[in-house]
Amino acid sequence: MSSVLSGVKIAVLGGDDRELILISELVKMGATIAVAGFPREKVVQGAFAVNSVEKACKEAEVVILPLPGTDAEGRIRAVYAEESLFLTEKAIASMANNALVLIGSARQYLQDWAVLHSFALVETIELDEIAIPNSISTAEGAIQIAMENSRITLHDSRVCIIGFGRVGITLARTLKALGANVCVTARNRGQLARAAEMGCIKTGYDELPGILNEVDFVFNTVPAMILNRDLLKHANHELIIIDLASQPGGTDFEAASLYGIKAILAPGLPGKVAPDSAGRILAQVIPNLIIDELSKLDKNLLFGYNQRAGGE
């Protein structure tokens, strides 16, 4: 059993089954773990379940929040919590000096607190080592939703993918392998060039009215209002929209309902369709990230060796 994080106090706030796998790995590495948002029976032996965010954060050197982060009021996503968990400035102020906070995406208030209370803030959702592996389960989950909500095969279907980042690329590759006819809508010329290289049809946003009238499925990955009322009025009524962008998505769902179009908001699929795989990704990446970040603050924690645990 590695003791590389021995003596490091870590608070894990909320989350789902992915965090449970991460907690287990951190315990194996010798960290002292306080967990808020999970019942005692869900938490691996060696970690301590506490009943408040404030108790978990007290003197913590590292605080880990889930990839979905918090809402504007500070509510933490915690699927197993009986009551809502809130991240407060009081809890943040009780952390150890020069603490590290890891979160998927940080709201402005948390960024402001990082400056005010002098802690390191790292947003993890855009890290390639997390986002690229997670794009696999997102693509598989999106395809599962498409199959469950359609009366046709994906093979030989007409598909439009809006946005061509990590998720869009993986989704396009998988749909092509299933025999779908895929077009990609993006603004970035480099992304469109990659789409063409993969055998997809490249299209611009100005072509969406005609595309929506012709395709069977649309997968949106862009977290902005793309599929608005004006565009949706051009869509064929058999169209199925699967919106993979973070809430509230990039679709006018009210307009889609008005026009009789099936539109499904499906953010955060890795934790829903493949929590064990997604959890293993976190367990592989987050401990190394903690070591790297703490090493910048504490020169005694270098090369995977925690001198505070008694190393020479």
C-alpha positions in Angstrom: 0.0 0.0 0.0 1.4 3.4 -1.0 1.8 6.0 1.7 2.6 8.9 -0.7 -0.3 11.0 0.7 0.2 10.0 4.3 -0.6 12.8 6.6 -2.4 14.9 4.0 -5.9 15.9 5.1 -8.4 15.7 2.3 -12.1 16.7 2.3 -14.4 15.2 -0.3 -17.6 17.1 -0.7 -20.6 15.5 -2.4 -20.5 13.7 -5.7 -21.8 10.2 -6.7 -20.4 6.7 -7.2 -17.3 8.1 -9.0 -16.2 9.9 -5.8 -16.6 6.7 -3.8 -14.0 5.0 -6.0 -11.7 8.0 -5.7 -12.1 8.0 -1.9 -11.0 4.4 -1.8 -7.9 5.1 -3.8 -7.0 8.1 -1.6 -7.3 6.0 1.5 -5.0 3.4 0.0 -2.5 6.2 -0.6 -2.5 7.0 3.2 -4.5 10.3 3.1 -6.7 11.3 6.0 -10.2 11.6 4.4 -13.3 13.5 5.7 -16.3 12.9 3.6 -19.5 15.0 3.5 -22.6 14.0 1.5 -22.4 10.2 1.8 -24.0 7.9 4.4 -21.5 6.1 6.6 -22.2 2.7 5.0 -21.2 4.0 1.6 -17.8 5.2 2.7 -14.8 2.8 2.6 -13.2 1.9 5.9 -10.4 4.4 6.7 -12.4 7.5 5.6 -14.6 9.5 8.0 -18.1 10.5 7.2 -19.0 13.8 8.8 -22.4 15.6 8.8 -21.4 19.0 7.5 -19.3 20.7 4.9 -17.7 22.9 7.6 -16.5 19.8 9.6 -15.1 18.2 6.5 -13.2 21.4 5.5 -11.7 22.2 8.9 -7.9 22.2 8.6 -8.2 20.3 5.2 -5.2 20.7 3.0 -7.1 19.5 -0.1 -10.8 19.9 -0.8 -12.3 17.9 -3.7 -15.7 18.9 -5.2 -17.5 16.9 -7.9 -17.0 17.6 -11.6 -20.5 19.3 -11.9 -19.3 21.7 -9.2 -21.9 23.9 -7.5 -24.8 26.0 -8.5 -24.8 29.8 -8.2 -26.0 29.5 -4.5 -23.2 27.1 -3.6 -25.3 23.9 -3.6 -23.0 20.9 -4.2 -24.2 18.0 -6.3 -24.5 15.1 -3.8 -26.7 12.3 -5.0 -26.6 10.4 -1.7 -27.1 13.4 0.7 -30.4 13.5 2.6 -30.2 17.3 2.7 -28.6 19.8 0.4 -24.9 20.6 0.8 -23.7 24.1 0.5 -20.2 25.4 0.0 -19.8 28.4 2.3 -17.1 31.0 2.8 -17.0 29.9 6.4 -16.1 26.4 5.4 -13.5 27.7 3.0 -12.0 30.0 5.6 -11.5 27.0 7.9 -9.2 25.2 5.5 -5.4 24.9 6.2 -3.2 27.7 5.0 -2.3 27.4 1.3 -4.9 24.7 0.7 -5.8 23.2 -2.6 -9.4 23.1 -4.0 -10.2 20.9 -6.9 -13.5 21.3 -8.7 -14.8 20.6 -12.2 -15.8 24.1 -13.0 -15.6 27.0 -10.5 -18.2 29.7 -10.2 -17.1 33.3 -10.0 -17.7 33.4 -6.2 -15.2 30.5 -5.7 -12.6 32.2 -7.9 -13.0 35.4 -5.8 -12.6 33.4 -2.5 -9.4 31.8 -3.9 -7.9 35.3 -4.1 -9.3 36.5 -0.8 -8.3 33.4 1.2 -5.1 32.5 -0.7 -5.8 29.0 -1.7 -4.9 27.2 -5.0 -7.9 26.6 -7.2 -7.7 24.0 -10.0 -10.6 23.3 -12.4 -10.5 19.7 -13.6 -13.2 19.4 -16.2 -11.0 20.6 -19.1 -8.0 18.4 -18.2 -7.4 16.1 -21.2 -6.5 13.2 -19.0 -10.1 13.4 -17.5 -12.1 14.8 -20.4 -10.8 12.5 -23.2 -11.5 9.2 -21.4 -14.8 10.5 -20.2 -15.8 11.3 -23.7 -16.0 7.6 -24.3 -18.7 7.0 -21.8 -20.5 10.2 -22.9 -20.6 9.0 -26.5 -21.8 5.5 -25.5 -24.5 7.0 -23.2 -25.6 9.4 -26.0 -25.9 6.5 -28.4 -27.8 4.5 -25.8 -30.3 7.4 -25.4 -30.6 7.7 -29.2 -31.4 4.0 -29.6 -33.9 3.9 -26.8 -35.8 6.9 -28.2 -35.8 6.0 -31.9 -37.6 3.6 -34.1 -34.8 3.5 -36.6 -31.2 2.1 -36.6 -28.2 4.4 -36.2 -26.8 2.5 -39.2 -27.5 4.5 -42.3 -29.2 7.3 -40.3 -28.5 10.9 -40.8 -26.7 12.5 -37.9 -25.6 16.1 -37.1 -23.0 16.7 -34.3 -22.8 20.4 -33.2 -19.4 21.2 -31.8 -16.3 19.2 -32.4 -14.3 19.1 -29.2 -13.3 16.0 -27.3 -16.9 14.6 -27.0 -17.8 15.5 -30.6 -14.7 13.8 -32.0 -15.3 10.6 -30.0 -19.0 10.6 -30.8 -18.4 11.1 -34.5 -15.9 8.3 -34.6 -18.2 5.9 -32.8 -21.3 6.8 -35.0 -19.2 6.4 -38.1 -18.2 2.9 -37.0 -21.9 2.1 -36.6 -22.6 3.1 -40.2 -24.2 6.5 -39.6 -23.9 9.3 -42.0 -22.4 12.1 -39.9 -22.2 15.8 -40.5 -20.3 18.1 -38.2 -21.2 21.7 -37.5 -18.5 23.9 -36.0 -16.9 27.3 -36.4 -13.3 26.3 -36.0 -11.7 25.6 -39.4 -9.2 23.2 -37.9 -12.0 21.2 -36.3 -13.9 21.1 -39.6 -10.7 19.9 -41.3 -10.4 17.1 -38.8 -14.1 16.2 -39.3 -13.5 15.9 -43.1 -10.4 13.8 -42.5 -12.6 11.4 -40.5 -15.1 11.1 -43.3 -17.7 13.4 -41.9 -19.5 16.1 -43.9 -18.4 19.6 -42.6 -21.0 22.3 -42.3 -21.3 25.8 -40.9 -23.9 27.2 -38.5 -25.6 29.0 -41.3 -26.5 25.7 -42.8 -28.3 24.4 -39.7 -31.9 25.3 -40.9 -31.5 23.0 -43.9 -29.7 20.3 -41.8 -32.4 20.2 -39.1 -35.0 19.5 -41.8 -33.0 16.6 -43.2 -31.3 14.7 -40.3 -32.7 12.0 -37.9 -30.6 12.9 -34.9 -28.8 16.0 -33.6 -26.2 15.7 -30.8 -25.3 19.1 -29.4 -22.1 19.5 -27.4 -22.0 23.3 -27.3 -23.0 25.0 -23.9 -24.7 27.9 -25.5 -28.2 28.5 -27.0 -27.6 27.1 -30.4 -30.9 25.3 -31.2 -33.2 28.2 -30.6 -36.9 28.7 -31.6 -36.0 30.2 -35.0 -33.9 27.2 -35.9 -36.2 24.6 -34.5 -39.1 25.7 -36.7 -37.2 24.4 -39.6 -36.7 20.9 -38.1 -38.5 17.8 -39.2 -41.0 16.5 -36.6 -39.2 13.1 -36.4 -36.0 14.7 -35.3 -34.5 13.6 -32.0 -32.2 16.1 -30.2 -29.8 14.8 -27.6 -28.2 17.8 -25.8 -24.9 16.8 -24.1 -23.9 20.3 -23.0 -23.9 21.2 -19.3 -27.1 22.6 -17.9 -29.2 24.3 -19.1 -27.9 22.9 -22.5 -28.0 24.6 -25.9 -31.6 23.8 -26.9 -34.8 25.8 -26.5 -36.7 22.8 -25.0 -39.9 24.8 -24.7 -39.9 25.5 -28.4 -38.9 21.9 -29.2 -42.0 20.7 -27.3 -44.2 23.3 -29.0 -43.0 22.0 -32.4 -43.4 18.3 -31.4 -39.7 17.6 -31.5 -38.2 15.1 -29.0 -35.4 16.9 -27.2 -33.5 15.3 -24.3 -31.1 17.1 -22.0 -28.3 14.6 -21.0 -25.4 16.2 -19.2 -23.0 14.3 -17.0 -23.4 11.0 -18.7 -20.1 9.4 -17.4 -21.4 9.4 -13.8 -24.8 8.0 -14.9 -24.0 5.3 -17.5 -20.5 4.2 -16.5 -19.8 5.4 -12.9 -17.2 2.7 -12.2 -15.2 3.5 -15.4 -15.5 7.3 -14.7 -14.5 6.7 -11.0 -11.4 4.8 -12.1 -10.5 7.8 -14.3 -10.7 10.1 -11.3 -8.8 7.6 -9.1 -5.9 7.6 -11.7 -5.7 11.3 -12.3 -6.7 13.2 -9.1 -4.0 11.7 -6.7 -1.2 12.6 -9.1 -2.7 16.1 -9.6 -2.8 16.5 -5.8 0.8 15.5 -5.5 1.9 17.8 -8.3 0.0 20.8 -6.9 1.1 20.2 -3.3 4.7 19.8 -4.5 4.5 23.4 -5.8 3.6 24.6 -2.3 5.6 22.1 -0.2 9.1 21.3 -1.5 9.2 18.3 0.9 6.5 16.6 -1.2 8.4 15.7 -4.3 8.8 12.7 -6.6 5.8 10.9 -5.1 7.4 10.9 -1.6 5.9 12.7 1.4 8.7 13.7 3.7 6.2 14.8 6.3 5.3 11.1 6.8 8.9 10.4 8.0 11.0 10.1 4.9 14.6 11.1 5.0 
